[in-house]
Amino acid sequence: GTKGFSLPAGHTSYQFAGGCPNNPGTYTLSDFLFGCGPRTWVQMIGDHTPDDSQGNYMLVNASNTPGTIYKDTARNLCSNTVYQLGMWITPVMTSFACNGTPVLPNVRYEIRTLAGTVLRRDSTGPLPIVQDRDWKFYGFSVVTPANITDLVIEVSISPANGCGAAFGIDDITLRPCS
């Protein structure tokens, strides 16, 4: 696995952890993690792609830590064009996590203009307890306003206080609909 690779400054409010993000407010980028949570999260082998042998994902422990999971600015887009924001997210907490009563993560994602006008916003809803990884695609389409070529993409979470709010996320993309 790729160890030591973290997001550039300003792209997340969470702190990088070299291995399992067992401390609240931490994340890691990896292709294999086992025994995280501590040991109450599912085994994370590879990302959402079928080969399961290559590719990193982001594993986040947002317990008691509202914040920005990922934020970036898409530049030089075409105005009056339909784009799709998408990402793959998996629950990671088993029925043993947090003594059986984890805070279920609800991941929010939005696109806004540089001036802060939200064009579209949605969320995953509470991610369920699982026995294995369950990558699902989340996203929406949005039309860029006239004369707007730069948009801010932000993925965030505001969990309730308490143990939990852990999940995996992968391949956050913004692409034109064809």
Salt bridges, closest charged atoms under 4 A:
ASP52 OD2 - ARG133 NH2 3.46
ASP72 OD1 - HIS11 ND1 3.98
GLU110 OE2 - ARG112 NH1 2.55
GLU110 OE1 - ARG121 NE 2.79
ASP134 OD2 - LYS136 NZ 2.65
ASP150 OD2 - ARG75 NH1 3.23
GLU154 OE1 - ARG112 NH2 2.69
ASP170 OD2 - HIS48 ND1 2.82
ASP171 OD2 - HIS48 NE2 3.56
